[in-house]
């Protein structure tokens, strides 16, 4: 990325979310920023100008040359800049448990603490509340949460209704991206917010019902 494009990108990253949605960049694929964001991040509009939305946001640490400092209270062995670049519209790391409040911090724990001593995948870490046991996984090789912390009831709702989504996708023959675009439209939410790990129980149930009806 050249100096001009980097400065433009850093200025975009610093904007609040509502201003990111109206920041304009060419959508003809000629700019480095459009290449970084990908076609999904720029939607064609009047005068062939696209709007970069929150899907284009990338953790700015991915573009810094200085060493990424690790929180000494966490057990992550490293954080990959390349992996940070893959996560579009990252959620902030939880500072405390959403259920227990500020008295209980959310810390990075190991799969073994929530999966009965078992570990899965190459990045077996979660944000965890030591008090109630709510947790959420991390994007591989980063400290970015996959979604919001969830208690047992919300985890069950997400898992069960996502199974209905997968069945609908298979029955309809849609590709995964197409299925998420359809679901976002059916729910009336932006595609960038259509993630099971972001959903609350009511959203899970609504999405599951829509998927079941579509899959008939």
Rosetta blueprint (number, residue, H / E / L):
1 X L
2 X L
3 X H
4 X H
5 X H
6 X H
7 X H
8 X H
9 X H
10 X H
11 X H
12 X H
13 X H
14 X L
15 X L
16 X L
17 X H
18 X H
19 X H
20 X H
21 X L
22 X L
23 X E
24 X E
25 X E
26 X E
27 X L
28 X L
29 X L
30 X L
31 X L
32 X H
33 X H
34 X H
35 X H
36 X H
37 X H
38 X L
39 X H
40 X H
41 X H
42 X E
43 X E
44 X L
45 X L
46 X H
47 X H
48 X H
49 X E
50 X E
51 X E
52 X E
53 X L
54 X H
55 X H
56 X H
57 X L
58 X L
59 X L
60 X H
61 X H
62 X H
63 X H
64 X L
65 X L
66 X L
67 X L
68 X L
69 X L
70 X L
71 X L
72 X L
73 X L
74 X L
75 X L
76 X L
77 X L
78 X L
79 X L
80 X L
81 X H
82 X H
83 X H
84 X H
85 X H
86 X H
87 X L
88 X L
89 X L
90 X L
91 X L
92 X L
93 X L
94 X L
95 X L
96 X E
97 X E
98 X L
99 X L
100 X L
101 X E
102 X E
103 X E
104 X E
105 X E
106 X E
107 X E
108 X E
109 X E
110 X E
111 X H
112 X H
113 X H
114 X L
115 X L
116 X L
117 X L
118 X L
119 X L
120 X L
121 X L
122 X L
123 X L
124 X L
125 X E
126 X E
127 X E
128 X E
129 X E
130 X L
131 X L
132 X L
133 X L
134 X L
135 X E
136 X E
137 X E
138 X E
139 X L
140 X L
141 X L
142 X L
143 X L
144 X L
145 X E
146 X L
147 X L
148 X L
149 X L
150 X E
151 X L
152 X H
153 X H
154 X H
155 X H
156 X H
157 X H
158 X H
159 X H
160 X H
161 X H
162 X H
163 X H
164 X H
165 X H
166 X H
167 X H
168 X H
169 X H
170 X H
171 X H
172 X H
173 X L
174 X L
175 X L
176 X H
177 X H
178 X H
179 X H
180 X H
181 X H
182 X H
183 X H
184 X H
185 X H
186 X H
187 X H
188 X L
189 X L
190 X L
191 X H
192 X H
193 X H
194 X L
195 X L
196 X H
197 X H
198 X H
199 X L
200 X L
201 X H
202 X H
203 X H
204 X H
205 X H
206 X H
207 X H
208 X H
209 X H
210 X H
211 X H
212 X H
213 X H
214 X H
215 X L
216 X L
